[in-house]
Structure formats: structure tokens, C-alpha cells
Amino acid sequence: MECQNTTKSLKINKNKSIGEVVIVVEGEKEEFKLLKHIFTKVLDYNYVQVRRNKIMKDKFESKNNKNSTIIVANTSNSNIKTIMEDKNYKDKLYNLLKKEYNRSLKNVPIYILWDRDADSNTSDVVLKTLNTFTSSLDNDYDINGLLLLSYPCVESFELSNFIKQFWKINFSSATDAKKKMKEIIPELTDIDEKSLMLAIENMHRTMYSYGIRKYDPSNFKKENLKIFRKESEEYLNNKYFNALSLIGIMLIDLGIITEV
């Protein structure tokens, strides 16, 4: 995939069959609401939630993509260590996939969406996790998935859908990003195909400024680490993160967003 200043050469493939896909998140509300809207209202996929205390199959079922299901799960808390240490959520996913789809975690794309708020997780722990979770399909039952960070938090992805030059913005903390959300008062329901393409453009512009001209989303470790180093330097020197969310990499890796 080319990093470009425009998305004119990209398109959304709403008919892309993706099978079962697992997305692991840290939050209890925001990520679930965001992902449910994107994958049901915008993309029209089946959607299943695996929350900390229960498994709930959403009422929405796709009319056009009946063989594509997004399964969103969260860990026991927001500490990034729980991705590796929380066996409970892995057991839930394993049992659900086996029972409902006759699949194993080893054969299912897994994405881990996490916030890079400096107040939540230390740099050394985040770096270790980035070096562990390097590919959506390079996985087994114990270690699996591609870690995609939002700097400093998931609100960066939401805002990147609404602000044309979002790649020029920086935040010192997740609290600042949440304040920005309240200032412009966007609604998650306003996210659509057009806004998703703006989010991809904002992501690519930041990546381009970091010297990333081309990348393979299925082998994103090198770029992930480069972005982490650049963002860490920015925070060390200036006490803020360049606003960036890598959630769009997941949509590209799944083939939902492709080059024309």
C-alpha cells in the first residue's frame, strides 16, 4: 500500500468477504460503539460482542455479508499487559469460535486496538507488546494478533473522520483528545464511507511525514516500531503525541479498503 496525500486511488470494498475476524480492545464502551457502527451500519457485517462478563450476539445480522462476522472482545482491564496475561478472554474467544464457527484462534485474523496514552502504559511495556503482536494471522492460542495503537487514544481515530488536516494536530494526553471531541461534537453515527477515507488520508499523511512511503499491512512490524519511536521522541521532547490512529491499517489488511 502506498502512503499518499490523497485517497483518490483508494476505494471501499463493501462486498469483501472476510470470514470471522477478532478485534481485542481495552475499553468497555467507546470502542464497542465505534466498531459496531463501522462494521454494521457502514460496512454491513455480522457483529458479536464478547464483554468481560458475558457473550452477547448483537441483534444486527448482515443481509449482504452473511459469511463475514466481526467479534469484538475486551480484556479484564486497560493495562496492555493483560493482552498476554488475561487467559479468561482468550478462553471465551476460543470457545465461541469453536462452538459457533468451528474455527480456532490460529486460523482467524486478530487485531488488538489499544491507546498509547503515556499515563496508562510505560514505553518499555508497549514496546515489548509491539514486538510480540506483529501480524494479524501470525498467531496461535497463546500469542496472537497485530497490535495497532492510537496516539494518544481511540478518539484520534474518531476525530480523524471529521477534521481535514487532523494530521497536523497534537495532544498531550487522552484527556486533551476527549476535550477536542466535545468541542466539535461529532456523532459516531456521522462516520460513513467518505469519513473513513478521510481517516485513512490523515493516517497516511502522518506516516508519510515519518518517512514511510510504502508498507505491507500484513507485515507491519517495522512500520509499527518506527511510528512508536517517532511518537515517543515527540512526547519526550515536546510532551505531546502527534495525533494518529492506526485502526485504518486493519481495514486495509482485511481488504476492505483497497487500491483502485
C-alpha positions in Angstrom: 0.0 0.0 0.0 1.3 3.5 -0.9 1.2 6.3 1.6 -0.2 9.2 -0.3 -1.6 12.7 0.4 -4.9 11.7 -1.1 -7.2 8.7 -1.2 -8.3 9.2 -4.8 -6.5 5.9 -5.7 -8.3 4.0 -2.9 -11.8 2.6 -2.6 -14.0 0.8 0.0 -15.0 -2.7 -1.0 -18.2 -3.3 1.0 -18.7 -6.7 -0.6 -15.4 -8.0 0.7 -15.9 -11.4 2.4 -13.7 -11.6 5.4 -14.9 -14.6 7.3 -14.5 -14.4 11.1 -12.3 -11.6 12.5 -11.5 -11.0 16.1 -10.8 -7.5 17.5 -9.5 -7.1 21.0 -10.0 -3.7 22.7 -9.2 -2.3 26.1 -12.3 -0.2 26.7 -15.8 -1.1 27.9 -17.9 1.4 25.8 -16.3 3.7 23.3 -14.5 1.0 21.2 -17.6 -1.2 21.1 -19.8 1.6 20.0 -17.3 2.7 17.3 -16.7 -0.7 15.9 -20.3 -1.7 15.9 -21.2 1.4 13.9 -18.4 0.9 11.4 -18.9 -2.8 10.8 -22.7 -2.9 10.9 -24.1 0.4 9.7 -21.3 1.4 7.3 -19.9 -2.0 6.1 -22.9 -4.3 6.8 -21.2 -7.3 8.6 -22.4 -9.5 11.3 -21.3 -8.4 14.8 -20.7 -10.3 18.0 -19.6 -8.8 21.4 -17.5 -10.7 24.0 -17.5 -8.5 27.0 -15.7 -9.1 30.3 -18.7 -10.7 31.9 -20.8 -12.2 29.1 -21.0 -13.1 25.4 -23.8 -11.2 23.6 -24.7 -11.7 19.9 -25.8 -8.4 18.5 -29.3 -8.3 17.0 -27.9 -6.9 13.8 -27.2 -9.5 11.2 -26.0 -8.7 7.7 -28.2 -9.0 4.7 -25.4 -8.9 2.2 -22.3 -10.3 4.0 -23.7 -13.3 5.9 -20.4 -15.1 6.0 -18.5 -12.2 7.5 -18.5 -11.7 11.2 -16.7 -9.2 13.4 -16.1 -10.5 17.0 -15.1 -7.7 19.4 -13.7 -8.6 22.9 -12.2 -6.8 25.8 -9.7 -7.8 28.4 -10.1 -7.6 32.2 -8.6 -4.1 32.4 -6.9 -1.4 30.3 -3.3 -2.4 31.2 -1.7 -3.5 28.0 0.0 -6.5 29.9 -3.4 -8.1 30.0 -3.2 -8.9 26.3 -0.7 -11.6 27.2 -1.7 -12.4 30.7 -5.5 -12.4 30.7 -6.4 -16.0 29.9 -10.1 -15.5 30.5 -10.9 -13.5 27.4 -8.8 -16.0 25.3 -10.8 -18.9 26.6 -14.1 -17.1 25.8 -12.9 -16.4 22.3 -11.7 -19.9 21.8 -14.9 -21.5 23.0 -17.1 -19.1 20.9 -15.1 -19.7 17.7 -15.1 -23.4 18.2 -18.8 -23.7 19.1 -20.3 -21.2 16.7 -18.0 -21.3 13.7 -15.9 -24.5 14.1 -12.8 -22.3 13.9 -9.7 -21.9 16.1 -7.9 -18.7 17.0 -5.0 -19.9 14.9 -7.0 -19.6 11.7 -8.7 -16.2 12.4 -7.3 -12.7 11.8 -6.9 -10.9 15.2 -6.4 -7.2 15.7 -5.6 -5.6 19.1 -6.6 -1.9 19.3 -5.0 0.0 22.2 -4.4 3.5 23.4 -0.9 4.9 23.7 -1.7 7.3 26.5 1.6 7.9 28.4 -0.4 7.9 31.7 -1.7 4.3 31.1 1.3 2.2 30.0 5.0 2.6 30.2 7.1 2.8 27.0 9.0 -0.4 27.7 5.9 -2.5 28.2 4.3 -1.1 25.0 7.5 -1.7 23.0 7.6 -5.3 24.2 4.0 -5.8 23.2 4.6 -4.3 19.8 7.4 -6.8 19.3 5.2 -9.6 20.3 1.9 -8.9 18.4 3.2 -8.3 14.8 0.8 -9.9 12.4 -3.0 -10.5 12.3 -2.5 -14.1 11.1 0.9 -15.0 12.7 -0.8 -16.4 15.7 -1.5 -19.3 18.0 -3.6 -19.8 21.1 -1.2 -18.1 23.5 0.3 -15.2 21.4 -1.7 -13.8 18.6 -2.7 -10.7 16.6 -1.5 -7.4 15.2 -1.3 -4.6 17.8 -2.5 -1.2 16.4 -2.1 1.8 18.6 -3.9 5.1 18.7 -1.8 8.1 19.8 -2.9 9.0 22.4 -6.3 7.3 22.3 -9.1 5.9 20.2 -10.6 9.4 20.0 -7.8 10.2 17.5 -9.5 7.8 15.0 -12.9 9.3 15.6 -11.6 12.8 15.2 -9.7 11.9 12.0 -13.0 11.2 10.4 -14.1 14.8 10.8 -11.1 17.1 10.6 -9.5 17.5 7.2 -6.0 18.4 8.5 -6.1 16.3 11.6 -2.6 15.1 10.9 -1.3 18.5 12.0 -2.9 18.2 15.4 -1.1 17.0 18.6 -2.4 16.0 22.1 -0.5 15.8 25.4 -2.9 13.2 26.7 -6.1 11.2 26.1 -7.9 13.8 28.2 -7.0 16.5 25.7 -8.3 14.4 22.8 -11.5 13.8 24.6 -11.9 17.5 25.2 -11.4 18.1 21.4 -14.2 15.6 20.8 -16.5 17.6 23.0 -15.5 20.9 21.2 -16.5 19.8 17.7 -19.3 17.5 18.9 -19.2 14.8 16.2 -21.5 11.9 16.4 -20.2 8.4 15.8 -23.3 7.9 13.6 -21.9 10.5 11.3 -19.0 8.2 10.3 -19.6 6.9 6.8 -17.7 5.7 3.8 -16.5 9.2 3.0 -15.3 10.0 6.5 -13.5 6.7 6.7 -11.5 7.7 3.6 -10.6 11.0 5.3 -9.4 9.0 8.3 -7.1 6.9 6.0 -5.8 10.1 4.4 -4.9 11.6 7.8 -3.2 8.4 8.9 -1.2 8.2 5.6 -0.1 11.8 5.9 1.3 11.3 9.3 3.0 8.0 8.3 4.5 9.8 5.2 5.9 12.5 7.5 7.7 9.7 9.3 9.4 8.6 6.2 7.0 5.7 5.4 6.3 5.7 1.7 5.0 2.2 1.2 4.1 -0.7 3.5 2.6 -4.2 3.7 -0.3 -4.2 6.2 0.2 -8.0 6.7 3.8 -7.5 7.8 3.6 -4.2 9.7 6.2 -4.7 12.5 8.9 -2.4 11.0 6.5 0.5 10.4 4.8 -0.1 13.8 8.1 0.3 15.6 9.2 3.3 13.5 5.9 5.1 14.3 6.3 4.2 18.0 9.9 5.6 18.1 8.8 8.8 16.3 5.9 9.3 18.6 8.0 8.6 21.7 10.6 11.1 20.6 7.9 13.7 20.1 6.5 13.1 23.6 10.0 13.1 25.2 11.0 16.3 23.6 7.7 18.2 23.5 5.3 16.4 25.9 2.7 15.6 23.3 1.9 13.0 20.7 1.2 13.7 17.1 -2.5 12.7 16.7 -2.6 9.4 14.9 -4.7 6.2 14.9 -3.6 3.0 13.2 -7.1 1.5 13.2 -7.2 2.1 9.4 -4.4 -0.4 8.9 -6.9 -3.1 10.0 -9.4 -2.1 7.3 -6.6 -2.2 4.7 -5.2 -5.5 5.9 -8.7 -7.1 5.6 -9.0 -5.8 2.0 -12.0 -3.6 2.9 -10.1 -0.6 1.8 -8.0 -1.3 -1.4 -6.1 0.4 -4.1 -8.2 1.1 -7.3 
